[in-house]
Amino acid sequence: MLIALITLAVVCLIQFYFVIRFARMLFQFEDRIEIALDKINESYSVIGEILERPLFFDSPEIREVHRQVGIINTYLLSIANDLADVELNPEEE
């Protein structure tokens, strides 16, 4: 009986260690995502201001670059929204 209790205690301690380690890893990942979202938000604001400026050069290359920046702007907004909605998982609601 004593051996079973000791074995159970050791197993519980090992599980506790890995649960704490995994939780710390998740919190660090969440912090990194929040920092990345803040940086994306700052970049999104700058890109939005640039896209509102009129083009003074009528080159097709410049227009293509402007169009591509607009596309990237849309993708960044989509990624940021998807990452922000992770906490509001529709399956849990």
C-alpha positions, 0 to 999 in steps of 0.5 A: 500500500505504501509503495502505491502511494509513493508511486502515485505521489511521484507520478503526480509530481511529474504531472504537476511539473509538466503542467506548470511548464506547459502553462508557462510556455502558453503564457509566453506564447500569448505575450509574444502574440500580443506584442506582435499584434501591437506592432501589426496595429502600428504598421497597419496605421502607417500603411493606411496613411500611405494608402490614402496619399495620392500618387504623383507618379503615373508609372505602372510599376509604382501603381503595382507597388501601391496595389500590393501594399494595399493587398498586404494591408488587407492580409495583415488586418485579416491575420490580426483579426483571426489571432484576436478572435482565438479567445472567442472560439465559436465552439465554446460560445 
